[in-house]
Structures are given as C-alpha cells and as structure tokens.
C-alpha cells in the first residue's frame, strides 16, 4: 500500500493512492495524553501505514476538576487519526482499547467513518473513488 503525505499546518494528511476492494475507514481516537504514543504504536503494529497525531483540548460530560482553586475548563487530550482497510477495523479498535482503557470515564472515544473518495491537493486530482 502506498500513501502520499502532505504536511499542512504541522498536521500529517495522507491520501490513498490506489483503488481498493476493501472500504477505507478513518479511525479517530481521542485519548489521554499519557497513552497517546502507545496508541500510535499499537495502531502501527496492526498494519496502519500512517498516523496523524494532534494535541487538543476537550471537555467531556464529567465533572470539571479543580486545581489550585481554579476549575479546569478543558482536559489536555490527543487525537490520533489513521486510515485503514475495513478488514483491519476490529484489530485496530481492540489495540487502541487495550492501550487506552483504564476504566475511567476520561479514557476517550473512538470514531469510525467511511472514506468515500480521496483527493491530491497538489495536483487537484481525484485519486480514487472508494466504497
């Protein structure tokens, strides 16, 4: 599998080069900062060709903690994104959960969306139609 990498605003964006029989899925895992690099390694170990990693601030449904008399409005989290084949979904999700799970409400979320098409920004061409 070949991916093209584009560095835009310090975010790694990757686009699939070829048409695949499997559906392509985008996995977006919002995890705690202390496990984010382990999540990246776990995803790569399950066959993901590329991973995007972004620092973020989030606010879940739980109570806001208080530190030094101040209520913390946002938690520091990491967003880990990868594009995988449909056949890799269960393995990748399990790997993320194995690394990020503590049983606490703050562990994070995993979102899975289907990729319908990919485009090459530099050439302005559609690379493939998927699904």
N, C-alpha and C positions, 0 to 999 in steps of 0.2 A: 504494500500500500504506500502511495506517495501523498504527502501533504505539502502544500505551499504555506510558508509562514510569512506573515506581514506584521511588522512592528509599528503599531499606531498608538500614540499616547501611552507608551510603556505597556500596552496590553498586547498579548500574543494572539493573533487571529489566524486561524488555519482553515484552509479550504480544500475539500476533497478533489483530487484531480480526475478520477475516473468514475464511470458509472458502475454501480454495484448491484448485485442481485438482492442482497440484504438491505433493509431500510437502514438509513443512517439516523442515529439519535444523538441529541445533545443532552449530556448529563451535567447538571449544575448542582453542586453540593455546597451548601453554606454550612461551614463548620467552625468550631472554636479555633482560635489562633494557635493554641498549643499542640494541636494534632494535624494542622494543615499540611505540613511537609510529609508526614506519614501517609496522609490521604493521597497526595500526589504520587508518592512511591507505590502505594497499593494499586492505584489506577494504572500506572505504567506497567506494573508487574502482571496485570491482567490483559495486557496487549494493546492498550491505548497508545497510539502513535504520537500524540501531542496533548499537552495540557496547558490551559491558561490559568493563571493564579493572580488574584486581585485582593488587596486589602479592602475591607469595607467596615461600615458601622451599621449595626442593626438594632432593631427593637422588637422583641418578641412579645408574646402575650403575658409573660410572667411579671411578677412584681419587680420594680426597679430597685437595684441595690443602692445602699447609701455608703459612701466612702468619705471619711473626714468631714462628716456633717453635710455633705452635698449628695443629692440624688443623682445617680448616673443615668443620663437620658438614653445613651446608646452603648451597646456592647461592641467591642472590637471583635470582628469575625473575619473569616477569609472565604472567598468564593473560588471554588475550583471548578473549571469547566473543561469538558472533553467531548469530542465527537467520536462515537463508536459505532460498530455494526450492531444491529438488532440482536444478533446471536451472542454478543458479549454482555448484554444488559444484566442478566442475573448475577454473573460473576463480578462485574464491576460494582453493582449496588451492594452485594454482600461484602466485598472488600472494603468499601467505604464504611459500611456499618460496623464491621469488625474493628476497624481502627478508631472510629469516632464515637462509638457508643460508650456512655458511662452510666446510662440510666437516668440522667438528669434531663429536665425539660429543655435546658440550654444546649443540648447536643447538636442541634441543627436540623436541616431539611435537605432532601434530595428531590430535584425536579427533573423530569424526563420529558423532552419534547421531540417530535419528529421533524427532521430536516427535509423540506420539500425540494430545495434546489440550492446550488452554491454558485457564487459569482467571484470572478477575479477582479479585484478593484483596479489593479494596474492596467489591465487590458480592456476593462469594461465588458468582458465577455462572460456569458453564462457557461459554466464548466460542465454541468450535468443536471439532468432532471432526475430526481430520486423518488422512489416510492410509487 
